Amino acid sequence: MTEASRPAPPAWAGEIAGRVRGECQAGAPLAPRTSVRVGGPADLLVRPADPADLALLLRACEELSVPVLVLGAGANLLVADAGFRGVVIRLPIDFGEETEDGERLVLSSGAPVSRLVQRAQAAGLTGCEFAAGIPGTLGGAVAMNAGTRIGEMKDVVERVEVATPAGARWIPAAELGFAYRTCRLPPGAVVTRVQVRLRPGDLARSLAAMEADVEHRRRTQPLHQPTWGSTFRNPPGDHAGRLIEACGLKGHRAGGAMWSDVHANFVVNLGGATARDCLALIRLARQRVRERFGIALDLEVRLLGDFGGESVD
């Protein structure tokens, strides 16, 4: 999208920018802020200065009925070519106070997942080996209950702090409805801090487990190419990648996007891919798997924005 074709910022964008103290960018491109490098711009991108500024921003969006998206590192996300009509919030890496108390660590939701592993190793704690190599931020990892074959966020999260237009509060993990690649956050809530509980253990053994898991992922996933990660959730007792490959779609292309020839549940951007290309692959895979196996694959990747009335069915 060229500067000439980019729509003018909506009227509310100036009002919100005038209320908050953080950095505001109108018409911010989202493609370079997502791991698959696809998608159009956001009406307004805001980096709140601090928790108080975030609360002010959320109240302003509520008052003006402006849609809100919290963007971490942009993993697990497909943005429409038309972009997102609303406010995209990006929290700074060190947003919120981080603390350590014995086996408990409190970390900023804007920090990369790798910080959890680093802090755990420094404190002599184990239990989060699964987090090694997971892309994205801690807030995003909580929101989708990110994990690997050796564990997931629900195994270590004790509670999370969320901000809403009404203020900030802590929510215990038991109330978050953690399930496979799912977390039930209150509507409109933004995760600001994450408290995890780990355990003392053998750090050498922990490091070996992380290295083995990361090496396994390097061998079996296209981590060297732009991708959002897994496209579909694994159906009970099976794997989405196996089903897609069995339908002959491994390596299948649509424009600049392709079902990876390394792992058939990953869409990769070969260069110049559009959201329309990616959606075409998603629709084709769902159709073929339904026709051959009678299984309806559920999306793990989130679709954001207006896809022109096109659905994944």
Summary of the structure (lengths in Angstrom):
residues: 313
radius of gyration: 19.9
end to end distance: 27.3
largest distance: 58.5
contacts: 1056
relative contact order: 0.13
helix: 30%
strand: 27%
